[in-house]
Amino acid sequence: MSNKVIFECNSCGDKHLKWQGKCNSCGSWNSMVETIVESKKSNKYDGLNSASTIVDLSNIVAQEVDRIKSNILELDRVLGGGFANGSVILIGGDPGIGKSTLILQVMSQISNQSKVLYITGEESIEQVAIRANRLSIKGNSNLRVMSEIGLNSIINSINSECPKMIVIDSIQTMYTDMLQSAPGSVSQVRECASILTRIAKQKNITVIMIGHVTKDGTIAGPRVLEHIVDAVLYFEGEQYSNYRMLRGVKNRFGAVNELGIFAMTDKGLKEVNNPSALFLSSYRNNIPGSCILITQEGTRPLLVEVQAIVDTSHIMPPKRLAVGMDSYRLSMLIAIIQRHLQIQLFDQDIFLNVVGGIKVNEPAIDLAVVLAIVSSFKNKATLPKLAVFGEVGLTGEIRTVQKGQERIKESIKLGFERIVVPTANLSKENYKNIDLIGINKLSEILNTCF
């Protein structure tokens, strides 16, 4: 019994034998997605059904996952120690951010120990060679390159080459003959990703898929694509900055929200081993409107500068803009300042920026934001060599945050002598020549930090 193609409505799930602009059941327009209906005799997912018996959880012997080291410490950190064998990793980022550059450098390192296959669907093999020459990458017999977008040809090459790692650049260019839609469509991306994932699990091959992103910065294509893969990494960076950040938002083999820092040079991406020193390279003491935040990205504490400018507004309502943090949280903190510090900001323009292009989403940024705003409003700098962290509650209390001891040790290592933290995060250790101050209420910062 042969396979057949039908069209399924994304809105109501109604099925049709041919494509039509409007669904007869729910009335939605352009909602038809091409879908393959297969016979039970040739179910393509039978290979994934390896667990045929039920066992007790206590009888299962958990073994450490074998990993392939990339020898790029920042990348291995984000992945949780390296590429897990048989895993599928999806990497997304803006065009020109350096995804292909990073992966080509990774392939060059791994090819020294295992065979790898780089499949490019957007460039010719000559263009890949030009990039390799620019990056001073010398190929070897284990670094194989192929320019192809047909999935059937790719599968045949995988079977003949037997690589340990495969790169698909990019998944939106691939297509399978089982579908009639064009490459990049929802059905093609979903089907190709599913087939490649099945191959990775069956043959214990690590697959890296590079994906396009939308205007909102998310992976283009069906949302199910992120559920299929084992890890999702986003490559971020400002347009006019040489620094790139690789952030893990999903990882079945490691911690999420890990952050790797790279610098883009004429010889490719170079890892930044001390990002805190990088973010504070232009920091100056005794400047009103500035405060040092000790944030936490995954398992790594980072020190970044939070800057604010407060000025009288000539229009109503006043402008409120935040770069590097949630703008709604900024509005909430402004209301807390007015209520608990009796500082009226209703007629003030407030602009806030987290220096270095990093985005801080954790609530530990609250105390640094409040200090930067108050410092700019009063035109008075905070005490020298001061670093802070802490969440501010609506009632003005300073709430504890996670991994406080790691944050304190990182700030001491970088030479900060006065550290203001929530009282619950005070360390039992005695640090020599360090003024470690715990506060409970927001009103205490006026006498503690200025």
C-alpha positions, 0 to 999 in steps of 0.5 A: 500500500503506497503513501499518499499526500493530503492537506490538513487544516492547521486550525481545525484539523479537517483533512482534504484530498487537495489544496484549497484556499479556504477550509470548508469546516472552520472557514479559515484561509491559507491554513492547509498544510501538506501531510503524508499519510502512510500505510501501516506496513511501511511506517517510517517511525517503527525504527524509533520504537526500540523499547518494547518492554516495560521495566522498573525504574529502579532496575535501569542502570544510568550511564554517563553520556559519551561526549565529543569535545570541541576544544572550544571551552565556551561552546562546550560549557553551553552544551554541558561538556561537549556534543553528546553522541546521538544528539541533535542540536539546533543553532539559530541566529540572525543572518551574518552573525557567525553561525557558519563560521563557528560551526566550520571552526568546530568541524575543524577541531573535531575532524582531528579525532573523528570523521565529520560531514559538512552539508551546505545547502546555501553555499557551494563547496568553493565558498566553504573553502574560501571561508576555511582559507580566511579562518586559516583552517587546514582540511584533512581526510576526516573533514568532508564537505558536500553541497546538497539539498535533497534529503535522499542524496544526503542519506545515501552519503551518510550511509556511505561515509559513516561520519561521527558528526553531521552539519546541516546548513541550513535545515530550511533549504532541505527537502524530501521527495515524499512531499510536493511543497517547496523547501523551507515550507512548514511541512518540509522543515518538519519532515526533514528534521524528523528524518534526520533526528531518526537517523541520529538516534539509530546510528548514534550520530551527532547532528547539528542543524543551523536554522533561520530566524524570524524578525522576532528572533525565534527559529523559523518554521514550525514550533515542533522543530524545537521539540524534536531536537535535544538542544536549542542554541541561539547565537546573539550579538549587536550589529555594531559590536564584535562580541557574540553570545551563544545562549542555550535555551534548551538542553536535554544533556546539560543546564539551560541558560548557559552563556558562551562569549565570543569575539569576532575577529578577521581569523574567526571567532575567539572565545572570551575566557573572562567576560566580566572583565570584558563588560567592565573594561570601560567602567569608571568610578564616581560617575552618577547613574551607574551601578555594577550588577552581579548577575548569573548566566547558567552556572557562570556569574557575570559582572555587568554595568547598569546605566541610567539617565533621568532627566526632566520630561517636556512632554507627557507622559514621560519616556521610559526605555529599557535596553537589556531588560524587561521594560515592564519590570522597569515601570514596576521598579519606578513605582516602587522607588516613588512609593518607598523612597519618596522620590517623585519620578512622574515627570522624569524621562528615564532611560536604562541600558545594560552595557555590553549588549547582554540581556538580563532576565533574572529579578536579581537586576532590581537592586542595581536598576534602582541604584542607577536611577536614584544615582542619576536623579540625585546626580550623585555617584555610588560608593567606589568599588561597589557591586550589588544584586537582589530582587526588590519586592512590591512592598520594598523588601529585598528578596534573596536570589539563587547562587549568592555565594558564587556571585560574591566570590566573582566580584571579590576576584575582580577587585570589588571591596563593597558588596551589597546583597540581601540579608539572606544571601550573606556569606558565613565566610569572612573575607579579608578587606571586604565590606559585605553588607546585607539589607532587608528594606529598600530604604536602607540603600540611601545610607549604605550605597551613597 
